[in-house]
Amino acid sequence: MLGGGGRIKLWKPVVIIVLLDQLLKLYIKTTFEVGESFSVFPWFIIYFVENNGFAFGLEFFGAYGKLFLTFTRIFFVVFICLWLKKILNKTNPQPRLMIWAFVLIISGAIGNIIDSVFYGFIFGYAPIFFGKVVDMFYFPILTGTYPSWFPFLGGEEFVFFRYIFNIADSSITIGAFLLLFLHKQIPTK
């Protein structure tokens, strides 16, 4: 991944991650119906859902919230790219693991931005900037029922891990955990 002059060629892994993310999303979007699933293993299911909001399907402020979210994602990617550029220009030797964290976050954010900006328009269900993010990975590793004595949730069913996500979400999560792990090494000035 190191190029001439010790600089890291960041565009290659970004393109690869975004391409893998988008190819899988397009395959799922054009092959599955919303809510359709395919069990790979009992604990690994391809389950097609569309997320109109952000993490965990949270939404806020209706249509204006969706537009705000899309522009916030775009601003965030620009901010992270500028921050990474500053780190690359000022830091020697290059902190590879930290740079990988930034690359993963940028790649994942771009993947989800593409969905939000273009999918509604391309697939004819919403204007540009109002698309839904395609999610498909579901890992119900552990299922059961809370004991009756458990406060507030007694007798309710639980699933661990109940959230459905995509390659972009995974990239962002891994990158964020790497940055948390490396937080003392991140230059802030």
C-alpha positions as CSV (number, residue, x, y, z in Angstrom):
1,M,0.0,0.0,0.0
2,L,3.0,2.3,0.3
3,G,3.7,4.3,-2.8
4,G,6.6,6.5,-3.9
5,G,8.1,8.7,-1.3
6,G,6.6,6.6,1.6
7,R,3.1,8.1,0.9
8,I,0.2,5.7,1.1
9,K,-1.9,5.3,-2.0
10,L,-5.2,5.6,-0.3
11,W,-7.5,5.6,-3.3
12,K,-7.0,1.9,-4.1
13,P,-8.4,0.4,-0.9
14,V,-11.2,3.1,-0.9
15,V,-12.2,2.1,-4.4
16,I,-12.1,-1.6,-3.6
17,I,-14.2,-1.3,-0.5
18,V,-16.8,1.0,-2.1
19,L,-16.9,-1.2,-5.2
20,L,-17.5,-4.4,-3.1
21,D,-20.1,-2.6,-1.0
22,Q,-22.0,-1.2,-4.0
23,L,-21.8,-4.5,-6.0
24,L,-23.3,-6.4,-3.1
25,K,-26.0,-3.8,-2.5
26,L,-27.0,-3.6,-6.2
27,Y,-27.1,-7.4,-6.3
28,I,-29.4,-7.6,-3.2
29,K,-31.5,-4.6,-4.3
30,T,-32.2,-6.1,-7.7
31,T,-32.5,-9.8,-6.7
32,F,-34.3,-9.8,-3.3
33,E,-37.6,-8.2,-2.3
34,V,-37.5,-6.0,0.8
35,G,-37.9,-8.4,3.8
36,E,-36.8,-11.4,1.8
37,S,-34.0,-13.5,3.5
38,F,-31.7,-16.4,2.8
39,S,-30.1,-18.4,5.6
40,V,-26.4,-19.1,5.0
41,F,-26.1,-20.6,8.5
42,P,-28.6,-20.4,11.4
43,W,-26.5,-17.6,12.8
44,F,-25.8,-15.8,9.5
45,I,-28.7,-14.6,7.3
46,I,-28.8,-12.5,4.3
47,Y,-31.9,-10.3,5.1
48,F,-32.8,-7.4,2.7
49,V,-33.9,-4.2,4.5
50,E,-33.7,-0.6,3.5
51,N,-32.7,1.9,6.1
52,N,-34.1,5.4,5.7
53,G,-32.2,6.8,8.7
54,F,-28.8,6.2,10.2
55,A,-27.3,3.8,12.7
56,F,-29.8,1.1,13.9
57,G,-32.5,2.6,11.6
58,L,-33.0,5.7,13.7
59,E,-34.7,8.6,11.9
60,F,-35.4,12.1,12.9
61,F,-37.3,15.2,11.6
62,G,-38.9,13.4,8.7
63,A,-37.9,14.5,5.2
64,Y,-35.8,17.4,6.4
65,G,-34.0,15.0,8.8
66,K,-33.1,12.7,5.8
67,L,-31.7,15.7,3.8
68,F,-29.8,16.9,6.9
69,L,-28.4,13.4,7.4
70,T,-27.3,13.1,3.8
71,F,-25.5,16.4,3.9
72,T,-24.0,15.6,7.3
73,R,-22.5,12.4,5.9
74,I,-21.0,14.3,3.0
75,F,-19.6,17.0,5.3
76,F,-18.2,14.3,7.6
77,V,-16.4,12.6,4.7
78,V,-14.8,15.9,3.5
79,F,-13.8,16.6,7.1
80,I,-12.2,13.2,7.6
81,C,-10.4,13.4,4.3
82,L,-9.0,16.8,5.2
83,W,-7.9,15.5,8.6
84,L,-6.2,12.5,7.1
85,K,-4.4,14.8,4.5
86,K,-3.2,16.9,7.4
87,I,-1.9,13.8,9.3
88,L,-0.2,12.5,6.2
89,N,1.6,15.8,5.6
90,K,2.7,16.2,9.2
91,T,3.4,12.7,10.5
92,N,6.5,10.8,9.8
93,P,6.8,7.8,9.9
94,Q,3.3,7.2,8.5
95,P,1.0,5.6,11.2
96,R,-0.3,2.7,9.0
97,L,-2.9,1.3,11.3
98,M,-4.4,4.8,12.0
99,I,-4.4,5.5,8.3
100,W,-6.2,2.2,7.7
101,A,-8.8,3.3,10.3
102,F,-9.4,6.5,8.4
103,V,-9.6,4.7,5.0
104,L,-12.2,2.3,6.4
105,I,-14.3,5.1,7.8
106,I,-14.1,7.1,4.6
107,S,-14.9,4.1,2.4
108,G,-17.9,3.1,4.5
109,A,-19.3,6.6,4.6
110,I,-18.9,7.0,0.8
111,G,-20.7,3.7,0.3
112,N,-23.7,4.8,2.4
113,I,-23.7,8.3,0.8
114,I,-24.0,6.7,-2.6
115,D,-27.2,4.9,-1.4
116,S,-28.6,8.0,0.2
117,V,-27.9,10.4,-2.7
118,F,-28.6,8.2,-5.7
119,Y,-30.7,5.1,-4.9
120,G,-34.0,6.8,-4.5
121,F,-33.5,8.5,-7.9
122,I,-32.1,5.4,-9.7
123,F,-34.7,3.0,-8.4
124,G,-37.6,5.6,-8.8
125,Y,-38.9,5.8,-5.3
126,A,-37.5,9.1,-4.1
127,P,-35.8,12.3,-5.4
128,I,-32.0,12.7,-5.3
129,F,-30.6,12.9,-1.7
130,F,-33.5,10.9,-0.3
131,G,-32.5,7.3,-1.0
132,K,-32.5,4.5,1.5
133,V,-29.3,2.6,2.5
134,V,-29.4,-1.1,1.6
135,D,-28.6,-3.5,4.5
136,M,-28.3,-7.2,4.3
137,F,-26.1,-8.9,7.0
138,Y,-28.0,-10.3,9.9
139,F,-26.3,-12.3,12.7
140,P,-28.9,-13.6,15.2
141,I,-26.1,-15.4,17.1
142,L,-28.1,-15.9,20.3
143,T,-31.9,-15.9,20.7
144,G,-34.1,-16.6,23.7
145,T,-36.5,-15.1,26.2
146,Y,-35.7,-12.8,29.1
147,P,-36.5,-14.4,32.4
148,S,-39.9,-13.2,33.9
149,W,-38.1,-11.6,36.8
150,F,-36.0,-9.4,34.5
151,P,-37.0,-5.7,34.9
152,F,-39.1,-4.2,32.1
153,L,-38.2,-6.9,29.6
154,G,-39.3,-10.1,31.5
155,G,-40.9,-12.6,29.1
156,E,-39.9,-10.6,26.0
157,E,-37.8,-12.3,23.3
158,F,-34.3,-11.2,22.7
159,V,-31.9,-11.6,19.8
160,F,-28.2,-10.9,19.9
161,F,-27.1,-9.4,17.4
162,R,-30.4,-8.1,16.1
163,Y,-29.1,-5.3,13.9
164,I,-28.9,-5.6,10.1
165,F,-25.9,-3.9,8.4
166,N,-23.8,-3.8,5.2
167,I,-20.1,-3.7,4.2
168,A,-20.0,0.1,4.5
169,D,-21.4,-0.1,8.1
170,S,-18.8,-2.8,8.9
171,S,-16.0,-0.6,7.5
172,I,-17.1,2.4,9.6
173,T,-17.4,0.3,12.7
174,I,-14.0,-1.3,12.4
175,G,-12.4,2.0,11.5
176,A,-14.0,3.7,14.5
177,F,-12.8,0.9,16.9
178,L,-9.3,1.2,15.5
179,L,-9.4,5.0,16.2
180,L,-10.6,4.4,19.7
181,F,-7.8,1.9,20.2
182,L,-5.3,4.4,18.8
183,H,-6.8,7.6,20.2
184,K,-3.6,8.6,21.9
185,Q,-1.6,8.5,18.7
186,I,-4.0,10.7,16.7
187,P,-2.6,14.2,16.1
188,T,-5.3,16.8,16.9
189,K,-3.4,19.9,15.9
